[in-house]
């Protein structure tokens, strides 16, 4: 395979992966809103076609090119949900593999980053080709089924983003001055607040789509609501046994992660202290 066409290749993620495949020796062609080449041109002429468009546009783009793809080609995508896009790609004749880069486009490269691969109709040698390219750039590749991916991302992205945005809204509606809050925060609290600020500085459409378009998110959020209610009850009742049981049950679940989490956050705290 010598050529890859990236639909949406003029966007941030498309440009990043264009660089990755150029470094691997591929001829890279791109289509976008203002390019001479069309999606059809890429589908008819490239060995690999990679779709790098917003979540809400992905299925429409797949449906537009799937009938054009041959069995000697590879069709893949870079979106944050996998079950539905992969199912749509399987309507083509091409080999199919989904990818989810677990990072944003504003990076100089993919070294140290995680990429989830969801091969569907994909020969081992094709999966190996992609994983070797990404590994050569320093990325880590984890293989899942599309269904497993969406269940895991309902927690990794859906739950975490939802909880972060809920905290932001609770801070806003508390009426407490944000400047005063920040002025008394220790580094560990600044790290937590920094994650809120980071998300709020980005495109709300991305986070809205992540929360809405993965069907596995809502059951996780229902569980989150129940967890909040259990915690509120243990706090309001002033029953030490209830709170300790709540805390201990969760500590047991995270037991194998506690040491690593402490190490990582200690490193972040030290870095933050050195910046000030």
Number of C-alpha atoms within 10 A of each C-alpha: 13 12 18 25 28 30 27 22 24 19 18 16 21 24 17 19 21 22 15 19 19 14 13 15 11 16 16 21 19 24 22 18 13 8 12 9 15 14 22 15 16 25 26 15 15 22 20 23 28 26 25 25 23 16 19 15 12 20 18 12 18 24 15 13 19 19 14 15 25 16 11 11 20 25 31 25 26 26 20 23 27 25 18 17 24 26 15 18 27 18 14 21 18 24 22 28 27 29 26 19 18 15 12 11 16 10 12 8 15 23 14 11 18 17 21 20 25 26 21 18 16 16 12 9 9 16 16 11 12 16 19 16 16 22 17 15 18 15 19 17 19 13 16 17 16 24 15 15 21 23 19 15 20 24 16 13 19 26 19 14 20 19 15 18 18 13 14 17 11 11 14 12 9 9 8 10 10 11 8 9 13 12 9 10 12 11 18 16 13 17 16 11 17 13 15 18 14 9 15 14 9 10 9 11 12 14 18 13 16 23 21 14 17 21 16 21 22 16 12 16 19 11 12 15 12 12 13 12 12 14 16 12 14 18 13 9 11 10 11 11 10 16 19 12 12 15 12 13 12 11 13 11 10 12 12 10 11 13 10 11 12 11 11 11 14 14 12 15 18 12 12 14 12 8 7 5
